[in-house]
Amino acid sequence: MSEEASQEFYSAERWQNWVDRVRETEIDPENEDSARLLLNMQDDTAIAVAKVLTAVEDDRLGEEAALDELTDVRAVVLDEVDAEDEDTLMLIDGVQTSLACVIEAAMQYVAAGPADEATVEEYVDAAVDAEQAEEFDAAFSYVAQAGTLVVDGADLDMDLLDDVEYGLVTEWLNGIDSLQSALADPEVVEEEADE
């Protein structure tokens, strides 16, 4: 059952198609098309996660099955990527870093609901402070908790990051932003064929 359902939400083949496209494309993060390819790769997985969450909300998937699905997605997208080019590996690693927090937030939400001890903004502030103190596990946890609130319908305003130096917290929050968009409009990102 899990094998069959996994195909419904996300597959190793789908992820590999994105990896292959990134590997075959001369990626320049400063170039809009290149940046869009990486964002689409991230959004595609966020949409799969959103579909699992929606299936839970609609009582089509129980908690245990949903956690199994999310574990499967995590195993696929966080698996080590085989690419010889250092820059390609670094760019895909950035996408994986963002997605790690998306999946963690979804799993926490399914298991325990929204972390409502603070607001999204308070969790983000705590994450930024933790990152500055090099307490990366705590920072990750705060962003994931903010993510559970986003799943629950709270708004993540990316303007919160205007004065924040780019780092892990911004990458994780980029992932949560993708999840927010996916929950609002869970349309599949088309894997456009290169002309």
C-alpha positions in Angstrom: 0.0 0.0 0.0 2.7 2.5 1.0 4.6 1.8 -2.2 1.5 2.5 -4.3 0.5 5.6 -2.3 4.1 7.0 -2.5 3.8 7.1 -6.2 0.6 9.2 -5.8 2.4 11.8 -3.7 6.1 11.7 -4.9 8.5 9.3 -6.5 12.2 8.9 -6.6 11.9 9.0 -10.4 10.3 12.5 -10.3 13.0 13.8 -8.0 15.7 12.3 -10.3 14.2 14.0 -13.3 14.7 17.4 -11.5 18.2 16.4 -10.5 19.0 15.4 -14.1 17.7 18.7 -15.4 19.8 20.7 -12.9 22.8 18.6 -13.8 22.3 19.1 -17.6 21.6 22.9 -17.3 24.4 25.4 -16.8 23.0 26.8 -13.6 23.7 30.4 -12.7 21.8 31.5 -9.6 22.0 35.1 -10.7 20.1 34.1 -13.9 16.3 34.2 -13.6 15.7 31.0 -15.6 18.3 29.1 -13.6 16.9 30.3 -10.3 13.4 29.4 -11.5 14.5 25.8 -12.2 15.8 25.4 -8.7 12.6 27.0 -7.2 10.4 24.8 -9.3 12.3 21.7 -8.1 11.7 22.9 -4.5 8.1 23.8 -5.2 7.3 20.5 -6.8 8.3 18.7 -3.6 6.5 21.2 -1.4 3.3 20.5 -3.4 3.7 16.8 -2.8 4.0 17.5 1.0 1.0 19.8 0.8 -1.0 17.0 -0.9 -0.2 14.7 2.0 -1.3 17.3 4.5 -4.5 17.9 2.5 -5.2 14.2 2.4 -4.9 14.2 6.2 -7.2 17.2 6.6 -9.8 15.5 4.3 -9.5 12.2 6.3 -8.2 10.3 3.3 -5.0 9.5 5.1 -4.5 8.6 8.8 -1.7 10.0 10.9 0.5 6.9 10.7 0.1 6.6 6.9 0.8 10.3 6.4 4.0 10.1 8.5 5.1 7.1 6.4 4.4 9.1 3.2 6.4 12.1 4.5 9.2 9.8 5.6 9.3 8.3 2.1 9.4 11.8 0.5 12.2 12.8 2.9 14.2 9.7 2.0 13.9 10.5 -1.7 14.7 14.2 -1.6 17.4 14.2 1.1 19.3 11.3 -0.4 22.8 12.1 -1.5 22.9 13.4 -5.1 25.3 12.0 -7.6 26.9 14.9 -9.5 30.5 15.6 -10.3 30.1 19.3 -10.6 30.7 21.0 -7.2 28.4 24.0 -8.1 25.6 21.7 -9.1 25.9 19.8 -5.8 25.9 23.0 -3.9 22.8 24.3 -5.6 20.9 21.1 -5.1 22.1 21.0 -1.5 20.4 24.4 -1.0 17.1 23.0 -2.3 17.5 20.0 0.0 18.3 22.2 3.0 15.0 24.1 2.4 13.0 20.9 1.9 14.4 19.3 5.1 12.5 22.0 7.2 9.3 21.7 5.0 9.1 18.0 5.7 9.9 18.4 9.4 7.2 21.0 9.8 4.7 18.7 8.0 5.6 15.8 10.2 5.4 17.8 13.4 2.0 19.1 12.3 0.6 15.6 11.5 1.9 14.2 14.8 1.1 17.1 17.1 -0.8 19.9 15.4 0.3 23.5 15.3 3.0 24.7 17.7 1.0 27.5 19.2 3.2 28.6 22.0 4.3 31.6 19.9 3.5 33.4 16.6 5.2 32.8 13.3 7.1 36.1 13.8 8.3 35.1 17.3 9.5 31.7 16.1 11.3 33.4 13.2 13.0 35.9 15.6 14.0 33.0 17.9 15.4 31.1 14.9 17.5 34.1 13.8 18.8 34.5 17.4 19.6 30.8 17.6 21.5 30.8 14.3 23.5 33.9 15.4 24.4 31.9 18.5 25.4 29.0 16.3 22.6 26.9 17.9 21.6 25.4 14.6 19.4 22.5 15.9 17.4 25.0 17.9 17.1 27.4 14.9 15.9 24.5 12.7 13.3 23.5 15.4 12.0 27.1 15.6 11.6 27.4 11.8 9.8 24.0 11.8 7.5 25.2 14.5 6.7 28.3 12.5 6.0 26.0 9.6 3.4 24.1 11.6 1.5 27.4 12.1 1.8 28.1 8.4 0.2 24.7 7.7 -2.5 25.6 10.1 -3.3 28.8 8.1 -1.0 31.4 9.6 0.8 33.8 7.2 4.6 33.8 6.8 5.6 37.2 5.6 9.0 36.9 3.9 9.6 40.6 4.7 10.5 39.4 8.2 13.8 38.4 6.6 14.6 41.8 5.0 17.3 42.6 7.6 18.4 39.0 8.2 21.8 37.9 6.8 21.4 35.0 4.3 22.0 31.7 6.0 20.3 28.5 7.1 17.3 30.2 8.6 16.6 32.0 5.3 17.0 28.8 3.4 14.6 26.9 5.7 12.1 29.8 5.6 12.3 29.8 1.8 11.1 26.2 2.0 8.3 27.1 4.3 7.3 29.9 1.9 7.2 27.2 -0.9 4.9 25.1 1.4 2.7 28.1 2.0 2.3 28.7 -1.7 1.7 25.0 -2.3 -1.0 24.8 0.3 -2.7 27.9 -1.3 -2.5 26.5 -4.8 -1.4 22.8 -5.0 -0.9 22.7 -8.7 1.8 20.4 -10.0 4.9 22.2 -11.4 5.2 21.0 -14.9 8.5 19.5 -15.8 8.8 21.4 -19.1 10.7 19.6 -21.7 13.7 21.5 -23.0 13.1 22.6 -26.5 
